């Protein structure tokens, strides 16, 4: 199973060298209090890629959380506006503080950042990194996502994973 997944990721990496495809158009439903992902958006594409990777590794699907996504969007926009790339803001706040400040409850939290020209390319980079992959496949139940155009990489991507169990 693991070899199949690695082979798929490698094949995907080769494709990314040449093209970044159009976003997906399917909706993905969330749990109570969570929202659906906008069809056709880059966030929907990223959400689908994350859940596909999790399913291929026998992990449960994540729910999309708009509240976490708002925190992720804010951080992505701040990194672009102040020209930095870090899990910590220049004022020192990390993801835990940003999520707490938004009033979101969690017992586990993880964050992935990526700068890339397209969502599929960013996802491929994340999944090839041992630490980022571990977060993506970790024991979380929901995710907040931001895909914001701009900055030194062309697109800033922030993924915030949370668990409450």
Buried (B, 14 or more C-beta within 10 A) or exposed (E): EEEEBEEBBEEBBEEBEEEBEEBBEEEBEBEEEBBEBEEBBBBBBBBBBBBEBBEBBEBEBBBBBBBBBBBBBBBBBBBBEEEEEEBEBEEEBBBEEBBBEBEBEBEEBBBBBBBBEBBBBBBBBBBBEEEBBEBBBBEBBBBBBBBBEEBEBEBBBBBBBBBEE
